[in-house]
Amino acid sequence: MTIEPLQRYQQALETEGFVVDPAQRLAIEALQACFEAVERGRSSQGLYLWGPVGRGKTWLMDQFHRCLTVPSRRQHFHHFMAWVHRRLFQLNGTADPLMALAQELGSEIRVLCFDELFVSDIADAIILGRLFQVLFNLGVVMVATSNQPPGQLYRDGFNRERFLPAIAAIERHMRVLPVAGEQDHRQHPGLPCQRYWVTDDRGSHLAAVFERLSPDDPGTDQPLMLGSRQVQVVRRSAKAIWCRFDALCEQPMATQEFMALCDRFAAILVADIPALSGQQQAGRIARGTEDGASRVLAGDRDLPALSPKDDAVRRFIALVDECYDRRVALYLEAQVPLEALYTQGYLAFPYQRTLSRLREMQLQRFA
């Protein structure tokens, strides 16, 4: 007998120590209604669950997805976009690659579930504006989680008007529900398991961690090849890799490469993490130029104020997200305490999710 989302939620309340949360209850009831409709072949609105970090949005969506028997797909949003870009490249030469991709996906699935929908890239914004509309027209039901309501997605982004059709499509085809209870459920009491240290004069804490993780494998300090990229390591074994922060986050690493690390290793150790906050620096560029050397008064635009460290922070966020989603143990050694690691910068809003996840990673239940 197939268990249903509402039953799964009730079981969690009764036997797994979950606490009653009115916002979660409203969301699971909406997910249950969507589940019943798609399982019976009826049309249904999708659902857009948004709210602060740690409110259980991902867990609720996952219960919905696990109960489905119709063809479906569940992906972290970054993984989905990586697949979209890769597939569009493969479809190069097709008359309308985006339409071909959407029709291909629509023929394979009835339900598409996204976790952590967050748009920060102009290329993604342009693609999604049309892709969402086509998928909705094909009858694909979308369920998504996000930390932002639809109207704030890609806020202040360059050429944001190109993304407005996607927002309109979301609001037309998905029921938008806040999941904003008072509790951060990731912070429920649990047995601690320290995976974050502040550097001190007693030597690296990660050396002992690496030895414990690989007791019978001294490993090697030879660089790791990830595709065509060479990653410098402090040490690596079959189970664990130990790198310095600059080798992973101050190099042009992509999400796909962090995915490959998590495919290969059960634990990732990162040393020498500096304080990541930094003063933002204003910038301007003339439309149609790359370096602003040619000033065009009518076309000038303001760029977000960026800190020199923000690219490294963006990669660090991607690494934490990948380890969290894949349940890969992440051990960190930094110059400052966790709460002080990144407190100011352009990425302060998305980093709140990262901080919540890093806190949860300090509990035994994470592994």
C-alpha positions in Angstrom: 0.0 0.0 0.0 1.4 3.4 -1.0 1.9 5.8 1.8 0.8 9.3 1.2 2.4 12.6 2.2 0.0 13.5 5.0 0.4 10.1 6.5 4.2 10.4 6.4 4.0 13.8 8.2 1.7 12.3 10.8 4.1 9.5 11.4 6.9 11.9 11.9 4.9 13.8 14.6 3.9 10.6 16.4 7.1 8.6 16.3 10.1 10.7 15.2 10.0 13.6 17.6 8.7 16.2 15.2 6.9 19.1 16.7 3.6 20.6 15.6 4.1 23.5 13.2 1.0 25.2 11.7 2.9 26.4 8.7 4.2 22.9 7.9 0.7 21.5 8.4 -0.8 23.9 5.8 2.0 23.0 3.4 1.6 19.3 3.8 -2.1 19.5 3.3 -1.5 21.4 0.0 1.1 18.8 -1.0 -1.4 16.0 -0.2 -4.1 17.6 -2.4 -1.5 18.0 -5.3 -0.4 14.3 -4.7 -4.0 13.1 -5.0 -4.7 15.1 -8.2 -1.6 13.9 -10.1 -1.9 10.3 -8.9 -5.5 10.3 -10.3 -4.5 11.9 -13.6 -6.2 15.2 -12.8 -4.8 18.6 -13.5 -3.3 20.4 -10.6 -1.6 23.6 -9.7 2.0 23.1 -8.5 3.3 24.4 -5.2 5.9 27.0 -4.4 7.0 26.7 -0.7 9.1 29.6 0.5 10.4 30.8 3.8 13.4 31.2 6.1 16.0 28.5 6.4 15.4 25.5 8.5 11.6 25.5 8.4 11.3 22.1 6.8 10.5 23.0 3.2 12.9 20.5 1.7 11.8 17.7 4.0 8.1 18.3 3.2 8.8 18.3 -0.6 10.8 15.2 -0.3 8.0 13.3 1.5 5.7 14.4 -1.4 8.2 13.2 -4.0 8.9 9.8 -2.3 5.2 9.0 -2.3 4.7 9.6 -6.0 4.1 6.7 -8.3 3.8 8.8 -11.5 7.0 9.7 -13.5 8.8 12.5 -11.6 12.1 14.1 -11.1 13.6 15.7 -8.0 16.8 17.8 -8.1 18.6 20.6 -6.4 18.0 23.6 -8.5 21.7 24.1 -9.3 21.9 20.5 -10.5 18.9 21.0 -12.7 20.4 24.1 -14.3 23.7 22.3 -14.8 21.8 19.6 -16.7 19.9 22.2 -18.7 23.0 24.0 -19.9 24.7 20.6 -20.7 21.6 19.5 -22.7 21.3 22.8 -24.6 24.9 22.4 -25.7 24.1 18.9 -26.9 21.1 20.2 -28.8 23.2 22.9 -30.5 22.1 22.9 -34.2 18.5 22.0 -33.4 16.0 24.6 -34.7 14.8 25.5 -31.2 17.0 23.8 -28.6 15.0 25.1 -25.6 11.7 24.0 -27.0 13.2 20.6 -27.8 14.6 20.3 -24.3 11.3 21.2 -22.7 9.3 18.8 -24.9 11.8 16.0 -24.1 11.4 16.6 -20.4 7.7 17.0 -20.6 7.4 13.6 -22.3 9.4 11.9 -19.5 7.8 13.3 -16.3 4.6 14.4 -14.8 6.0 16.2 -11.8 9.2 18.2 -11.4 10.5 19.0 -7.9 13.1 21.7 -7.3 14.9 22.3 -4.1 16.4 25.8 -3.3 15.2 27.7 -6.3 17.5 30.7 -6.4 18.4 32.7 -9.5 21.5 34.8 -9.6 22.8 34.4 -13.2 21.5 36.3 -16.2 21.8 33.2 -18.5 19.7 31.2 -16.1 17.2 34.0 -15.8 16.7 34.2 -19.6 16.4 30.4 -20.0 13.9 30.0 -17.2 11.6 32.8 -18.5 10.7 30.6 -21.4 11.4 27.1 -20.1 8.9 27.4 -17.2 6.2 28.7 -19.5 6.6 25.8 -21.9 6.7 23.1 -19.2 3.6 24.5 -17.6 1.9 24.5 -21.1 2.9 20.8 -21.4 1.1 20.0 -18.2 4.2 19.4 -16.0 3.4 20.1 -12.4 6.1 21.8 -10.5 6.8 21.8 -6.8 9.6 24.0 -5.5 11.2 25.3 -2.4 12.9 28.7 -2.0 14.0 31.2 0.6 12.3 34.0 -1.4 8.8 34.6 -2.7 8.5 34.5 -6.5 8.4 38.3 -6.8 11.8 38.7 -5.2 13.6 36.1 -7.3 16.6 37.7 -9.2 15.7 41.0 -7.5 18.0 43.8 -8.8 19.5 41.4 -11.4 20.7 42.7 -14.7 18.0 42.6 -17.4 15.6 41.4 -14.8 12.7 42.1 -17.2 13.8 39.0 -19.1 12.9 36.9 -16.0 9.5 38.5 -15.3 7.7 36.0 -17.6 9.0 33.2 -15.4 7.7 34.9 -12.2 4.3 35.5 -13.8 4.2 31.8 -14.9 5.1 30.6 -11.4 2.4 32.8 -9.8 -0.2 31.6 -12.4 0.6 27.9 -12.3 1.8 27.3 -8.7 0.2 28.0 -5.4 2.6 30.1 -3.4 2.7 29.2 0.3 4.9 30.7 3.0 6.5 28.1 5.4 7.7 30.6 8.0 7.2 29.1 11.4 9.0 30.5 14.4 11.4 27.5 14.8 14.5 26.6 12.8 14.0 22.8 12.9 17.6 22.2 12.0 18.5 23.4 15.5 16.5 20.8 17.4 18.7 19.3 20.1 20.9 16.5 19.1 24.2 14.9 20.0 27.1 17.2 18.9 29.7 16.1 16.5 32.3 18.8 16.0 33.2 19.3 12.3 34.4 22.9 12.5 37.5 24.2 14.3 39.2 27.6 14.8 42.9 27.5 13.9 45.1 27.7 17.0 48.8 27.1 17.9 48.3 23.4 18.6 48.5 22.4 15.0 45.9 21.3 12.5 42.8 19.5 13.9 42.2 18.1 10.4 45.3 15.9 10.6 43.8 13.8 13.3 40.4 13.8 11.5 42.1 12.5 8.3 43.9 9.8 10.1 40.7 8.7 11.8 38.8 8.6 8.5 41.6 6.6 6.7 43.3 4.5 9.4 44.7 2.0 7.0 45.4 4.3 4.1 48.1 6.9 4.5 47.0 8.4 1.2 49.0 10.7 -1.1 49.8 14.3 -1.5 49.7 14.1 -5.3 47.2 16.5 -7.0 43.8 15.2 -7.9 42.6 15.4 -11.5 38.9 16.3 -11.9 38.4 16.1 -15.6 40.9 18.5 -17.0 41.4 20.4 -13.7 44.2 19.7 -11.3 43.3 20.2 -7.7 46.2 20.6 -5.2 45.7 18.5 -2.0 47.2 18.3 1.5 46.4 14.6 1.5 43.9 12.3 -0.1 42.9 8.7 0.3 40.1 6.5 -1.1 37.7 7.8 1.5 38.7 11.4 2.2 40.3 14.5 0.6 42.0 17.3 2.5 42.5 20.6 0.7 43.3 24.2 1.6 40.5 26.7 1.0 42.3 28.4 -1.8 42.6 25.2 -3.8 38.9 24.7 -3.8 37.3 28.1 -3.6 39.8 30.6 -5.0 40.2 28.7 -8.2 37.6 28.7 -11.0 35.8 25.6 -9.7 32.3 24.9 -11.0 29.4 23.2 -9.3 29.9 20.1 -11.5 33.4 19.7 -10.0 32.0 19.9 -6.4 29.5 17.2 -7.5 32.4 15.1 -8.7 34.2 15.5 -5.4 31.1 14.3 -3.6 30.8 11.3 -6.0 34.3 10.2 -5.2 34.8 11.0 -1.4 32.8 10.2 1.7 34.5 13.2 3.5 35.9 16.5 2.5 38.3 18.4 4.7 39.0 22.1 4.1 41.9 24.0 5.9 43.0 27.6 6.1 39.6 29.2 5.6 40.0 33.0 6.1 37.4 35.4 7.4 35.2 35.7 4.3 33.5 39.0 5.0 34.6 42.1 3.1 33.6 45.6 2.3 31.6 45.8 -0.9 33.0 47.9 -3.7 30.7 49.8 -6.1 31.2 49.2 -9.8 29.8 50.6 -13.1 30.0 49.5 -16.6 28.8 51.0 -19.9 26.2 48.9 -21.7 27.8 47.1 -24.6 31.4 47.2 -23.3 33.3 44.8 -21.1 35.6 47.2 -19.3 33.7 50.5 -19.2 36.4 52.2 -21.3 33.7 53.6 -23.6 31.2 55.6 -21.7 27.6 55.7 -23.1 25.5 57.9 -20.9 22.2 56.5 -22.0 23.3 52.9 -21.5 25.2 53.0 -18.3 24.0 50.6 -15.6 24.9 50.0 -12.0 26.4 46.6 -11.0 25.9 45.1 -7.6 28.5 46.2 -5.1 30.9 43.3 -4.9 33.6 42.3 -2.4 36.8 40.8 -3.8 36.1 37.7 -1.8 32.5 37.1 -3.2 33.6 34.7 -5.9 35.3 32.5 -3.3 32.2 32.8 -1.1 30.0 31.7 -3.9 32.1 28.6 -4.5 32.1 27.9 -0.7 28.3 28.1 -0.7 28.2 25.6 -3.6 30.5 23.2 -1.8 28.5 23.3 1.4 25.2 22.8 -0.5 26.6 19.8 -2.4 28.0 18.2 0.8 24.7 18.8 2.6 22.5 17.5 -0.1 24.7 14.4 -0.6 25.3 13.7 3.1 29.0 14.0 2.6 30.9 14.9 5.9 32.5 18.3 5.6 35.3 19.2 8.1 36.4 22.8 8.3 39.2 24.7 9.9 39.0 28.5 9.8 40.6 31.6 11.2 37.4 32.7 12.9 34.4 31.1 14.7 31.5 29.8 12.5 29.2 32.7 13.4 31.8 35.2 12.3 32.8 33.5 9.1 30.7 35.6 6.7 28.7 38.5 8.1 28.9 41.1 5.4 28.8 41.0 1.6 26.7 40.7 -1.5 25.9 37.1 -0.7 24.8 37.7 2.9 21.2 36.6 2.1 21.9 33.2 0.4 24.7 32.6 3.0 22.0 32.4 5.8 21.0 29.0 4.4 24.6 27.9 4.3 25.1 29.0 7.9 22.1 27.0 9.0 23.3 23.9 7.2 26.8 24.3 8.7 25.2 24.4 12.2 23.3 21.2 11.5 26.5 19.6 10.2 27.8 19.9 13.8 25.3 17.2 15.0 25.7 13.5 14.8 22.4 13.1 13.0 23.8 14.8 9.9 26.1 11.9 8.9 
